């Protein structure tokens, strides 16, 4: 229930490093399509197709965040995954020239105005006329209409269009993580979604700028400036030796100064210029909040937990650039392949590699007849148990790999390091689609799918009149149009579902994936866990060590441990007076009563006085009444 992670973010970045990108099942997916006089959507949760008669054939179909939008004349039909139904816009949107989507919301451009669709209440909002409208950029469900000298922003939180300051003509713009940025000359601005405000910063002789996960960074002749979307402020490291080569790594940034690398870490929100930074290294690359570079046939890596560290072995003939994957780094040398993670877990193997690919923290190297793989969970290079003399280019998907050879597909499971052979695929077209850790191999009449959840291959039903080439996938699911039907594969139960009615000329199928949670969705009602929504992993509720309340007034300093509130030491109720006895009442806290040993010098209690007289007498004797208030 705590929001402590908003202040101390480094543990979340380390969590991402640990898990890599192997949890594709934490996202869900719908499909969008159209046919003559129809708008079509597939709902993963229901495992069914939803077909809506819309009067004429949609001119555009757009997918976003599990939702669909279909333009029909001067109206836009929208499909919402939350309701599982299509609805027609109540507003007339004259001849939209373009429609874009972002996190389930949509924006439609018509003339000099822009309409924004809010999925929470199924409404459309029109902007004021935007002078010199040049297009719309999207970020985290919000939209910005780019005018000739300023932007008009529609925030998914505020639901209204708000004009920006004037940037002047010729400004540049960026969108990232729900925020927007603008740059004109040496001035940079950042728009923060949570407060819907613009913050500006001047960077002397500004040369490069960029954005990542809602943060923005810019470097100039001596300044390295970063806008932190958590705090809503710009931070600047000045007097640097011409910073350059700005690189983003998740929400963090790195830059070279010629003599060292400067890192801005999103976890702590601070700059670091450590003395052990490699001097004269090659270009910096980033992955999952970490950074890497090469120097003197070694790999140098930086992460928040370990700072800078270098590979233990030299890599002769080291080639560039570094390949990054889920916080891991890999590189090829002369007859060598190296992979490792910051702070340890590395391996250098003698190979003759042809190709190196990475995914979800894992790596794969293709040689003449085998594939070697490396995983942080078991940081050694391991060769495949099978061999084939005609292996084609490798496929990668969320920590898994696919290898195509001789009418077969070999699928590598990054979670346990095993390979799975599809067996001989007759009438195999050679097309393999990777999606959410799964792989689908297309044949002339069927589709074979390897499901990473079940670690097995399955075959579709007979697809009559199927023309290969239309297969699409996302987040582990697949869909393909046939002559008058559309079929969808559901990874949750390895089933195939076709549209319930025939369609005339079904169009292309568009995937529309969405996270399993949104900020604010993950509260578990437990004050001893942090409530974190990670779009790639779903809700996370790790234990914390925050102060808590065990419900008793007789303990103090209660703290969270193991996901529950642990009682602190007993409350000290000693009144400091030998003629009084202190004790703790679960409801009242510390209470006192006369000590019978002092009865000779203490008047007898009146039977009518009760506890009130006792407390009054205790006060007369110099006692101090104390209690612990509930938090």
Backbone torsions as a table, in degrees:
resi	resn	phi	psi	omega
1	UNK	NA	-16.9	-177.2
2	UNK	-76.2	150.4	175.0
3	UNK	-108.1	27.0	-176.3
4	UNK	-58.0	-27.1	-177.1
5	UNK	-65.2	-17.3	178.2
6	UNK	-68.4	-25.4	179.6
7	UNK	-93.8	-47.5	179.7
8	UNK	-109.4	99.7	-170.2
9	UNK	-100.7	-7.7	-171.9
10	UNK	-64.3	-33.8	-178.6
11	UNK	-64.9	-33.3	179.7
12	UNK	-66.9	-39.9	178.7
13	UNK	-64.8	-37.8	178.0
14	UNK	-66.8	-35.4	176.6
15	UNK	-60.9	-42.9	179.8
16	UNK	-63.6	-39.3	178.0
17	UNK	-61.9	-38.2	-176.2
18	UNK	-69.7	-38.7	-174.2
19	UNK	-91.5	-16.3	-179.7
20	UNK	61.7	-142.6	-177.6
21	UNK	-121.7	35.3	-171.5
22	UNK	-93.6	8.5	-175.9
23	UNK	-109.7	54.7	-178.0
24	UNK	-62.8	-24.5	-177.7
25	UNK	-68.4	-8.6	179.9
26	UNK	-78.1	-8.0	174.5
27	UNK	-105.7	157.0	-179.9
28	UNK	-123.9	172.2	-168.6
29	UNK	-149.7	139.5	164.9
30	UNK	-120.6	167.2	175.3
31	UNK	-120.2	148.6	177.6
32	UNK	-123.5	143.3	176.6
33	UNK	-161.8	-175.1	179.4
34	UNK	-151.9	167.7	173.7
35	UNK	-151.1	-177.1	179.1
36	UNK	-60.5	119.1	178.8
37	UNK	62.3	21.7	-177.7
38	UNK	-135.7	145.0	165.9
39	UNK	-112.9	133.3	-169.4
40	UNK	-127.2	135.9	175.7
41	UNK	-140.6	146.2	174.0
42	UNK	-113.0	127.8	-177.6
43	UNK	-102.4	113.7	-177.4
44	UNK	-63.7	-41.2	-176.9
45	UNK	-60.4	-40.4	-179.5
46	UNK	-89.2	-16.2	-177.2
47	UNK	64.3	34.8	-174.8
48	UNK	-142.6	157.2	175.9
49	UNK	-91.5	139.9	177.9
50	UNK	-116.7	114.3	-175.3
51	UNK	-113.1	128.3	-177.0
52	UNK	-120.6	128.2	172.8
53	UNK	-76.5	125.3	-173.3
54	UNK	-121.5	9.6	173.2
55	UNK	92.3	-45.7	176.5
56	UNK	-145.0	168.9	-176.2
57	UNK	-71.5	126.6	180.0
58	UNK	-56.9	137.4	177.7
59	UNK	-83.7	-24.2	176.4
60	UNK	-142.2	145.3	170.2
61	UNK	-130.9	128.8	-177.4
62	UNK	-128.6	142.6	178.2
63	UNK	-115.4	149.2	-179.6
64	UNK	-168.6	122.6	171.7
65	UNK	53.7	37.7	-179.4
66	UNK	86.2	-6.5	179.5
67	UNK	-105.8	167.4	179.2
68	UNK	-133.9	150.4	173.5
69	UNK	-132.4	133.1	179.7
70	UNK	-127.1	121.8	-179.6
71	UNK	-86.0	121.9	179.1
72	UNK	-128.6	101.1	-178.1
73	UNK	62.4	-121.7	-179.2
74	UNK	-102.6	17.5	175.8
75	UNK	-124.3	158.6	175.1
76	UNK	-124.6	123.2	175.0
77	UNK	-89.9	136.1	178.8
78	UNK	-124.3	140.9	174.9
79	UNK	-109.5	125.8	178.9
80	UNK	-110.1	129.8	-179.5
81	UNK	-65.5	-26.6	-177.8
82	UNK	-70.8	-32.2	179.5
83	UNK	-102.0	-20.8	-178.9
84	UNK	69.3	26.4	-176.6
85	UNK	-140.9	155.8	174.0
86	UNK	-90.2	140.5	173.0
87	UNK	-134.8	148.4	179.8
88	UNK	-93.1	137.8	179.4
89	UNK	-60.7	136.7	176.1
90	UNK	-75.7	-24.4	179.9
91	UNK	-86.1	147.3	173.3
92	UNK	-88.5	122.1	-177.5
93	UNK	-116.3	94.2	-170.1
94	UNK	-60.8	118.0	171.0
95	UNK	38.6	67.5	179.5
96	UNK	-57.7	128.2	179.5
97	UNK	-78.8	-26.4	177.1
98	UNK	-158.9	150.8	176.0
99	UNK	-131.3	131.6	175.6
100	UNK	-124.9	158.3	-179.3
101	UNK	-124.5	157.5	177.3
102	UNK	-159.0	116.1	176.3
103	UNK	50.1	41.9	175.6
104	UNK	91.4	-11.0	175.9
105	UNK	-101.0	165.9	-178.5
106	UNK	-136.7	156.5	173.5
107	UNK	-133.8	134.5	-179.3
108	UNK	-120.1	127.5	-179.7
109	UNK	-94.5	128.4	176.8
110	UNK	-141.7	110.9	-176.9
111	UNK	64.3	-124.3	-179.4
112	UNK	-102.9	11.9	179.1
113	UNK	-122.9	164.4	-179.9
114	UNK	-131.0	135.6	175.6
115	UNK	-104.1	135.5	177.7
116	UNK	-114.0	135.2	179.7
117	UNK	-105.1	129.1	179.1
118	UNK	-106.4	115.2	-176.7
119	UNK	-69.1	-21.4	-176.2
120	UNK	-67.3	-33.9	-179.8
121	UNK	-127.8	9.6	173.9
122	UNK	61.2	40.8	-177.9
123	UNK	-120.4	156.6	176.1
124	UNK	-114.2	138.9	179.4
125	UNK	-127.1	128.6	-177.8
126	UNK	-94.2	138.9	176.7
127	UNK	-80.0	165.6	166.9
128	UNK	-68.3	164.7	177.3
129	UNK	-60.3	128.5	-177.9
130	UNK	-100.8	115.0	-177.5
131	UNK	-64.4	124.9	178.1
132	UNK	66.1	36.9	-177.8
133	UNK	-53.5	120.8	-176.7
134	UNK	-113.3	0.5	179.9
135	UNK	142.1	179.3	-177.8
136	UNK	-128.1	137.0	171.9
137	UNK	-113.9	150.9	-174.7
138	UNK	-123.0	150.4	179.7
139	UNK	-160.7	115.3	173.6
140	UNK	57.3	34.9	179.5
141	UNK	87.7	-3.0	175.5
142	UNK	-107.7	165.0	-176.4
143	UNK	-136.7	149.9	175.2
144	UNK	-130.9	124.0	177.1
145	UNK	-90.5	120.5	-176.2
146	UNK	-86.4	112.9	174.5
147	UNK	-95.8	-172.1	-176.4
148	UNK	-69.2	-30.3	-177.8
149	UNK	-137.7	-2.3	178.2
150	UNK	-157.6	170.4	179.4
151	UNK	-115.8	152.2	171.6
152	UNK	-113.5	123.4	-172.2
153	UNK	-109.3	132.2	170.7
154	UNK	-106.8	117.7	-179.2
155	UNK	-96.5	134.2	178.0
156	UNK	-63.3	-20.7	179.5
157	UNK	-84.2	-42.9	-176.9
158	UNK	-86.8	-28.3	178.5
159	UNK	69.6	20.3	180.0
160	UNK	-137.6	154.8	177.6
161	UNK	-86.5	130.3	-178.7
162	UNK	-131.1	130.7	-178.5
163	UNK	-78.1	145.0	178.0
164	UNK	-84.3	173.0	168.3
165	UNK	-62.3	166.2	176.5
166	UNK	-80.3	124.7	179.8
167	UNK	-94.7	-13.7	-172.7
168	UNK	89.3	162.9	-178.2
169	UNK	-71.5	151.9	177.2
170	UNK	79.3	15.8	179.7
171	UNK	-73.5	160.6	175.9
172	UNK	-108.1	158.2	-179.7
173	UNK	-138.4	154.4	176.8
174	UNK	-140.0	156.1	174.7
175	UNK	-132.0	137.8	-178.4
176	UNK	-164.2	129.4	169.4
177	UNK	53.8	36.3	179.8
178	UNK	88.1	0.2	-179.4
179	UNK	-120.7	167.9	178.6
180	UNK	-130.6	153.3	178.2
181	UNK	-134.6	155.7	176.8
182	UNK	-141.7	149.4	179.9
183	UNK	-141.6	132.0	174.9
184	UNK	-141.0	113.9	-177.4
185	UNK	63.5	-126.5	-179.7
186	UNK	-94.6	8.6	-177.9
187	UNK	-106.9	132.6	175.2
188	UNK	-124.3	143.3	178.3
189	UNK	-123.1	149.7	174.2
190	UNK	-131.9	131.4	175.6
191	UNK	-101.8	124.5	-175.9
192	UNK	-102.6	123.5	-174.4
193	UNK	-62.0	-42.2	-172.1
194	UNK	-65.3	-29.1	-179.3
195	UNK	-112.8	-8.1	-178.7
196	UNK	53.2	41.9	-179.9
197	UNK	-126.2	155.7	176.8
198	UNK	-102.2	137.2	175.6
199	UNK	-124.6	133.3	-176.9
200	UNK	-113.2	159.2	179.2
201	UNK	-150.7	137.2	175.7
202	UNK	-96.0	129.6	178.5
203	UNK	-122.3	115.3	-175.5
204	UNK	-59.4	127.1	179.3
205	UNK	51.8	49.8	-177.0
206	UNK	-55.3	127.1	-176.5
207	UNK	-117.2	-35.7	-179.3
208	UNK	-137.8	148.3	172.7
209	UNK	-149.9	159.3	-177.6
210	UNK	-163.8	176.6	-177.4
211	UNK	-142.2	152.6	177.2
212	UNK	-161.2	126.4	173.7
213	UNK	51.2	38.9	177.4
214	UNK	89.3	-8.3	176.9
215	UNK	-98.9	157.1	178.8
216	UNK	-130.6	149.3	-180.0
217	UNK	-141.8	150.7	178.3
218	UNK	-147.7	143.4	176.3
219	UNK	-124.3	147.0	178.4
220	UNK	-133.8	-149.7	-175.9
221	UNK	-66.2	-31.7	179.3
222	UNK	-146.1	-1.8	-175.0
223	UNK	-107.7	145.3	170.9
224	UNK	-127.1	105.8	-175.0
225	UNK	-112.1	138.8	-179.9
226	UNK	-134.4	132.0	172.8
227	UNK	-95.0	123.1	-178.1
228	UNK	-98.0	112.6	-177.5
229	UNK	-68.1	-18.7	178.5
230	UNK	-75.4	-47.9	-179.0
231	UNK	-88.2	-21.3	-179.1
232	UNK	74.9	27.7	-177.5
233	UNK	-136.1	154.3	173.0
234	UNK	-86.8	138.5	171.1
235	UNK	-117.8	143.8	-175.4
236	UNK	-131.7	131.0	169.6
237	UNK	-105.4	114.2	-174.4
238	UNK	-105.2	176.5	177.3
239	UNK	59.4	37.7	175.4
240	UNK	-93.6	158.8	-178.2
241	UNK	-85.4	80.3	176.4
242	UNK	50.1	72.3	177.6
243	UNK	-63.0	145.2	-179.4
244	UNK	-156.0	-179.1	176.9
245	UNK	60.0	47.1	-178.5
246	UNK	-61.3	128.1	-177.8
247	UNK	-131.0	136.5	176.6
248	UNK	-102.9	145.7	176.2
249	UNK	-141.7	100.3	-166.7
250	UNK	53.2	-122.4	-177.4
251	UNK	-92.1	-1.3	-177.4
252	UNK	-96.7	166.3	-179.6
253	UNK	-137.5	151.3	174.2
254	UNK	-136.0	152.1	178.0
255	UNK	-147.3	150.3	178.2
256	UNK	-96.1	146.1	177.1
257	UNK	-116.4	4.0	-176.4
258	UNK	96.8	-40.8	179.3
259	UNK	-110.1	-11.9	-179.5
260	UNK	-166.1	175.5	175.6
261	UNK	-111.0	137.5	176.9
262	UNK	-106.8	131.8	-177.6
263	UNK	-118.4	132.4	167.7
264	UNK	-107.4	116.3	-175.1
265	UNK	-96.0	121.1	-179.3
266	UNK	-66.4	-26.2	-179.1
267	UNK	-64.2	-42.5	-179.4
268	UNK	-102.8	-15.7	-177.7
269	UNK	69.4	29.3	-176.7
270	UNK	-129.4	157.5	173.5
271	UNK	-88.7	150.9	173.1
272	UNK	-138.7	135.1	175.5
273	UNK	-128.1	68.8	-173.1
274	UNK	-66.6	147.4	-179.5
275	UNK	-68.7	-20.3	-179.2
276	UNK	-91.1	11.9	176.5
277	UNK	-64.3	138.2	179.3
278	UNK	-62.5	135.1	-179.7
279	UNK	-101.9	123.8	178.7
280	UNK	84.9	17.7	179.0
281	UNK	-68.8	169.7	179.5
282	UNK	-78.6	-169.2	-178.5
283	UNK	-57.7	141.5	179.8
284	UNK	-82.0	140.5	173.6
285	UNK	-126.8	156.4	-176.6
286	UNK	-129.9	154.3	177.8
287	UNK	-161.6	120.9	175.1
288	UNK	51.0	45.2	177.0
289	UNK	83.7	-3.3	177.7
290	UNK	-106.7	165.8	179.5
291	UNK	-134.8	155.7	178.9
292	UNK	-146.8	154.5	175.3
293	UNK	-154.8	173.4	179.0
294	UNK	-125.3	147.0	179.6
295	UNK	-158.4	127.6	176.0
296	UNK	51.6	50.8	176.4
297	UNK	60.4	28.3	172.8
298	UNK	-133.0	160.1	175.9
299	UNK	-104.5	129.3	175.2
300	UNK	-107.2	136.1	178.5
301	UNK	-131.5	151.9	177.2
302	UNK	-131.2	135.5	169.6
303	UNK	-145.8	162.5	-174.3
304	UNK	-59.6	-29.9	-175.7
305	UNK	-81.1	-32.8	-171.4
306	UNK	-116.0	-8.7	-174.2
307	UNK	65.9	-146.4	179.9
308	UNK	-86.0	137.2	173.6
309	UNK	-146.5	154.8	-179.0
310	UNK	-120.0	156.0	178.6
311	UNK	-62.6	147.5	-175.4
312	UNK	-77.4	-22.5	-178.0
313	UNK	-119.7	149.0	175.9
314	UNK	-77.0	150.0	-177.6
315	UNK	-118.0	94.8	-175.8
316	UNK	-61.7	137.9	179.1
317	UNK	65.4	30.4	-176.3
318	UNK	-54.7	129.0	178.9
319	UNK	-104.2	158.6	-177.1
320	UNK	-120.7	159.3	0.7
321	UNK	-89.8	176.2	171.9
322	UNK	-65.5	143.1	172.5
323	UNK	-96.8	131.3	-178.0
324	UNK	-112.6	151.8	-178.3
325	UNK	-164.3	109.0	172.6
326	UNK	52.3	38.8	179.7
327	UNK	89.8	-3.9	176.8
328	UNK	-101.9	163.9	-179.8
329	UNK	-134.9	147.1	178.5
330	UNK	-147.5	155.1	-179.7
331	UNK	-156.3	154.1	177.8
332	UNK	-106.3	147.0	173.7
333	UNK	-127.3	-163.5	177.6
334	UNK	-75.3	104.5	-177.9
335	UNK	64.1	27.5	-177.0
336	UNK	-138.5	152.8	169.8
337	UNK	-136.9	127.4	-179.8
338	UNK	-121.3	141.3	174.3
339	UNK	-146.0	147.9	179.3
340	UNK	-170.1	171.7	175.9
341	UNK	-120.3	154.3	179.8
342	UNK	-55.9	137.1	175.9
343	UNK	82.4	5.8	178.5
344	UNK	136.0	178.2	-177.9
345	UNK	73.2	72.3	-176.5
346	UNK	-138.7	162.4	177.2
347	UNK	-155.2	136.0	174.7
348	UNK	-114.0	121.4	-174.6
349	UNK	-120.7	140.7	175.7
350	UNK	-80.9	110.6	-178.1
351	UNK	-140.9	169.7	169.5
352	UNK	-118.8	79.0	-170.7
353	UNK	-74.7	147.7	175.0
354	UNK	-106.7	-32.9	-173.8
355	UNK	-152.4	140.8	177.3
356	UNK	-126.0	126.6	176.2
357	UNK	-133.5	155.0	178.8
358	UNK	-132.0	154.1	179.2
359	UNK	-165.2	129.5	173.6
360	UNK	56.9	32.8	-179.0
361	UNK	88.8	-9.5	-179.6
362	UNK	-102.8	164.3	178.0
363	UNK	-136.5	154.1	175.4
364	UNK	-137.7	139.6	177.8
365	UNK	-122.7	128.1	176.3
366	UNK	-94.7	129.7	172.1
367	UNK	-114.0	-161.1	-172.3
368	UNK	-62.4	-42.5	-175.3
369	UNK	-138.2	9.3	179.5
370	UNK	-142.5	171.0	173.3
371	UNK	-124.7	129.8	174.8
372	UNK	-101.5	140.5	-179.2
373	UNK	-127.4	153.4	178.6
374	UNK	-135.6	134.2	179.3
375	UNK	-131.0	140.7	175.5
376	UNK	-59.1	-30.2	-179.9
377	UNK	-65.2	-28.1	177.3
378	UNK	-141.5	80.5	-165.7
379	UNK	-73.0	60.3	172.0
380	UNK	-137.4	148.3	176.0
381	UNK	-74.4	133.2	-178.3
382	UNK	-130.2	132.8	-179.4
383	UNK	-87.4	152.5	-179.7
384	UNK	-65.1	149.9	179.5
385	UNK	-74.6	-16.4	-179.2
386	UNK	-107.7	163.2	174.2
387	UNK	-139.8	150.2	179.6
388	UNK	-154.9	135.2	-173.2
389	UNK	-81.4	-4.7	-175.8
390	UNK	-129.3	49.7	-179.5
391	UNK	-75.3	129.7	177.6
392	UNK	-90.1	-172.1	177.9
393	UNK	-55.9	143.7	-177.9
394	UNK	-79.0	148.5	172.3
395	UNK	-107.2	149.9	178.1
396	UNK	-134.0	147.1	-179.3
397	UNK	-162.3	105.5	173.1
398	UNK	49.1	51.9	175.9
399	UNK	89.6	-8.0	178.1
400	UNK	-107.5	162.0	-179.1
401	UNK	-134.4	152.1	175.9
402	UNK	-127.6	141.3	177.6
403	UNK	-129.2	127.6	-178.3
404	UNK	-107.1	130.4	179.8
405	UNK	-162.3	129.6	171.1
406	UNK	50.7	57.6	178.6
407	UNK	56.8	30.7	176.4
408	UNK	-136.2	157.9	172.8
409	UNK	-130.2	126.7	176.7
410	UNK	-104.0	126.9	-177.9
411	UNK	-111.3	129.8	179.8
412	UNK	-102.9	127.5	178.6
413	UNK	-94.0	108.8	-177.0
414	UNK	-67.9	-17.2	-178.2
415	UNK	-76.3	-33.5	-179.4
416	UNK	-124.9	-1.3	176.0
417	UNK	77.1	20.2	-177.5
418	UNK	-100.9	155.1	175.0
419	UNK	-107.0	147.3	-179.7
420	UNK	-131.4	124.5	-175.4
421	UNK	-94.8	127.2	179.3
422	UNK	-69.2	-18.6	-170.6
423	UNK	79.8	175.8	-177.8
424	UNK	-65.2	125.9	179.6
425	UNK	-104.8	99.6	179.2
426	UNK	-71.4	146.2	-176.1
427	UNK	58.3	28.1	179.4
428	UNK	-68.2	127.6	-178.5
429	UNK	-82.4	-13.2	-177.4
430	UNK	93.0	-9.0	179.8
431	UNK	-86.2	124.1	175.3
432	UNK	-124.7	128.9	-179.5
433	UNK	-109.3	129.2	177.7
434	UNK	-97.9	139.3	-175.1
435	UNK	-160.1	115.5	172.7
436	UNK	54.6	35.6	-179.2
437	UNK	88.6	-6.3	179.1
438	UNK	-105.8	165.7	178.5
439	UNK	-135.2	138.5	177.6
440	UNK	-124.0	126.9	179.8
441	UNK	-105.7	124.5	-173.9
442	UNK	-91.9	133.7	173.9
443	UNK	-119.2	178.0	-176.2
444	UNK	-70.9	-26.7	-178.6
445	UNK	-129.1	-2.1	-177.3
446	UNK	-147.8	171.2	173.3
447	UNK	-132.2	129.8	175.7
448	UNK	-102.8	133.4	-175.7
449	UNK	-123.2	132.3	168.3
450	UNK	-97.9	121.7	-176.7
451	UNK	-103.7	116.6	-177.4
452	UNK	-69.1	-21.1	178.2
453	UNK	-70.8	-41.3	-179.0
454	UNK	-97.8	-9.1	179.6
455	UNK	57.7	44.0	-176.9
456	UNK	-151.6	160.7	175.6
457	UNK	-97.1	144.9	174.5
458	UNK	-139.4	164.1	-175.5
459	UNK	-120.0	139.5	178.8
460	UNK	-71.6	165.1	170.1
461	UNK	-64.2	171.8	175.8
462	UNK	-62.8	124.0	-179.8
463	UNK	-102.1	92.1	-176.6
464	UNK	-68.5	144.1	179.0
465	UNK	57.6	29.8	-176.8
466	UNK	-82.6	129.1	174.6
467	UNK	-105.0	110.3	-177.1
468	UNK	-59.0	152.5	175.4
469	UNK	118.1	-10.3	-177.7
470	UNK	-101.3	6.3	-175.3
471	UNK	-70.4	129.9	175.1
472	UNK	-129.7	158.2	179.7
473	UNK	-150.8	157.8	174.0
474	UNK	-166.0	137.7	177.1
475	UNK	54.6	34.3	173.0
476	UNK	90.1	-6.3	177.6
477	UNK	-106.1	163.8	-177.8
478	UNK	-140.3	155.3	175.6
479	UNK	-149.2	150.8	179.2
480	UNK	-152.2	136.0	176.9
481	UNK	-83.8	145.9	173.7
482	UNK	-118.6	-167.5	-173.4
483	UNK	-59.1	-43.9	-178.5
484	UNK	-140.6	20.7	177.8
485	UNK	-142.6	166.8	169.4
486	UNK	-129.7	133.1	-179.5
487	UNK	-108.4	145.7	176.9
488	UNK	-131.5	140.0	176.5
489	UNK	-104.0	130.7	-179.0
490	UNK	-107.4	115.7	-177.1
491	UNK	-65.7	-24.3	-174.5
492	UNK	-65.4	-31.1	179.5
493	UNK	-135.2	12.7	177.9
494	UNK	57.8	30.7	-178.0
495	UNK	-101.5	156.1	174.0
496	UNK	-112.7	134.9	-179.6
497	UNK	-129.2	130.0	177.6
498	UNK	-103.3	158.9	176.5
499	UNK	-57.9	142.6	-172.3
500	UNK	-73.8	-22.1	178.7
501	UNK	-125.0	160.8	177.7
502	UNK	-73.6	148.4	-179.4
503	UNK	-120.6	146.8	175.0
504	UNK	-94.8	117.9	177.6
505	UNK	52.6	62.9	177.0
506	UNK	-59.9	140.1	-178.7
507	UNK	-87.8	-171.2	178.6
508	UNK	-62.4	148.8	179.0
509	UNK	-98.4	131.5	-178.9
510	UNK	-113.0	127.6	174.9
511	UNK	-74.4	148.9	179.2
512	UNK	-139.7	87.3	-174.7
513	UNK	-90.9	158.9	-179.0
514	UNK	-151.8	151.3	178.2
515	UNK	-71.5	157.9	179.5
516	UNK	-79.4	-0.7	178.8
517	UNK	-153.6	164.2	172.8
518	UNK	-132.4	156.5	177.6
519	UNK	-51.1	131.9	-178.1
520	UNK	96.4	-9.0	-177.5
521	UNK	-88.3	-12.7	-162.6
522	UNK	-104.7	14.3	178.7
523	UNK	-65.5	126.4	179.6
524	UNK	-106.4	5.3	178.1
525	UNK	73.5	12.7	-177.9
526	UNK	-115.0	115.9	-179.1
527	UNK	-68.2	-11.2	-178.2
528	UNK	-98.4	14.0	171.0
529	UNK	-130.7	149.6	173.7
530	UNK	-88.6	142.4	-177.5
531	UNK	-104.1	106.5	-174.0
532	UNK	-125.0	130.5	172.9
533	UNK	-103.7	116.1	174.0
534	UNK	-109.4	116.8	-174.9
535	UNK	-57.2	-26.6	-178.5
536	UNK	-91.4	-19.7	-175.6
537	UNK	-114.5	-14.3	-174.2
538	UNK	87.4	-162.1	-179.0
539	UNK	-70.5	135.3	175.6
540	UNK	-123.0	132.0	179.3
541	UNK	-129.9	67.5	-179.4
542	UNK	-70.5	151.0	177.7
543	UNK	-64.6	149.1	174.3
544	UNK	-124.3	178.7	179.0
545	UNK	-123.1	36.8	-178.7
546	UNK	-71.7	158.6	168.2
547	UNK	-62.2	149.8	-178.3
548	UNK	-148.8	-175.4	-179.0
549	UNK	-130.9	117.3	-178.4
550	UNK	-82.4	1.5	177.9
551	UNK	89.3	-2.5	-179.2
552	UNK	-110.6	137.2	174.9
553	UNK	-83.7	2.6	-175.6
554	UNK	-103.4	9.1	173.4
555	UNK	-128.7	157.1	-179.7
556	UNK	-136.5	153.9	178.3
557	UNK	69.3	34.8	178.2
558	UNK	-65.2	139.6	179.3
559	UNK	-137.0	155.4	178.9
560	UNK	-79.9	141.8	176.1
561	UNK	-158.2	131.6	178.4
562	UNK	63.6	24.8	178.0
563	UNK	85.1	7.1	178.2
564	UNK	-140.7	161.8	-177.8
565	UNK	-82.6	123.0	179.6
566	UNK	-102.3	130.8	-177.8
567	UNK	-63.7	139.8	174.8
568	UNK	-83.7	-171.3	-179.8
569	UNK	-65.3	155.7	179.5
570	UNK	-59.5	145.6	178.1
571	UNK	-68.1	133.4	179.9
572	UNK	-79.2	111.3	-177.3
573	UNK	-109.4	18.7	178.9
574	UNK	-67.6	117.9	-177.2
575	UNK	-73.6	-11.4	-178.4
576	UNK	74.3	17.6	-178.9
577	UNK	-133.7	120.4	-176.1
578	UNK	-63.7	-18.7	-179.5
579	UNK	-91.5	7.6	176.4
580	UNK	-128.3	146.8	176.2
581	UNK	-112.3	123.2	-179.9
582	UNK	-98.2	145.0	176.2
583	UNK	-150.7	172.7	-178.8
584	UNK	-117.1	131.2	174.8
585	UNK	-104.8	132.1	-174.9
586	UNK	-58.6	-26.8	-178.2
587	UNK	-97.5	-42.1	-173.8
588	UNK	-92.5	-19.5	-173.3
589	UNK	87.5	-144.4	-178.4
590	UNK	-70.4	130.6	175.8
591	UNK	-133.2	159.1	-179.8
592	UNK	-129.6	156.7	174.3
593	UNK	-145.3	156.4	-177.4
594	UNK	-61.7	147.7	175.4
595	UNK	-86.7	119.4	-178.6
596	UNK	-55.7	-26.1	-179.1
597	UNK	-65.6	-20.1	-180.0
598	UNK	-101.9	16.9	-172.6
599	UNK	-62.9	-27.8	-177.6
600	UNK	-64.7	-30.3	-176.9
601	UNK	-103.9	4.0	-177.9
602	UNK	-117.4	128.5	179.0
603	UNK	-60.0	150.6	178.6
604	UNK	-67.9	146.1	178.1
605	UNK	-71.4	137.7	172.8
606	UNK	-72.6	134.9	179.4
607	UNK	-62.7	-17.6	179.0
608	UNK	-91.6	-15.1	-175.2
609	UNK	-77.7	-34.7	178.6
610	UNK	56.1	-144.2	-176.4
611	UNK	-64.8	-32.5	-178.4
612	UNK	-62.4	-42.4	178.0
613	UNK	-64.7	-39.5	-179.1
614	UNK	-61.8	-43.4	179.8
615	UNK	-67.0	-37.9	178.4
616	UNK	-65.9	-40.0	178.9
617	UNK	-66.2	-38.6	179.1
618	UNK	-62.6	-38.8	179.0
619	UNK	-65.1	-38.2	179.6
620	UNK	-64.2	-30.9	179.4
621	UNK	-83.3	3.2	176.7
622	UNK	89.8	16.9	-179.6
623	UNK	-78.4	154.4	175.8
624	UNK	-113.8	119.9	178.9
625	UNK	-84.3	126.2	-178.0
626	UNK	-128.6	147.4	174.5
627	UNK	-147.7	157.6	177.0
628	UNK	-103.6	117.6	-178.9
629	UNK	-76.5	150.9	176.9
630	UNK	-73.7	141.2	177.1
631	UNK	-82.4	NA	NA
